[in-house]
């Protein structure tokens, strides 16, 4: 069922006039067309992380109502775009291509989490402190980092399920792995450490050897590396 006919022409014009990213605008048009959509609808439309797509629309100042529904025996969220024009809402500031390119150049086009190198269109300029918690910082490179699509989605999922998502303490975010993977004291308030490893060229053989040794001992690669590290740090 399409709810698009329930939107007033005034609302549609207002919604489309709001400054927003290309990703948010694409999600907005989809919701204007369908009105009420489920997580499944958004996934079918090509959105890998539906909650992020909906949040993009909310960040642009539009009101979206969400509730859990049962669709074919599966529990999922249903989002309804409300015909309401927000006033005084602090919107996400669109990031210019010049700023985005400068950020990617500063990081040699590498994702700040996995360290892999990507072409420009495969990277996203990410707020180190989530917009929902810290708002839009000054347009300075130090407040942003490049993330590949996979790690951007992983960060969104982790942050949205973090206890600090409701507390909204900026300082807690600033000491998190997702703020700076090179300098952190916790991961979404959990006391843990992470290591992303990419092997290339001659290092691939060593990587494969370690992976084989881990399998022989019935351990995951990460568990085996921790045992190796533990052995190296023991007093001799």
Secondary structure, DSSP 4 states (H G I P E B T S, - for coil): ---GGGS-HHHHHHHHHS---HHHHHHHHHHHHHSEEEHHHHHHTT-SSHHHHHHHHHHTTEEEEEEEEEETTEEEEEEEEEEEE-SS--PPPPPPHHHHHHHHHHTTTB-TTT--B--GGGEEEEESS-HHHH----S-GGGEEEEEHHHHHHHHHHHHTSTHHHH--HHHHHTBTTT-TTS-SBBTTB----------TTHHHHHHHHHHHHHHTT--HHHHHHHHHHHHHS--
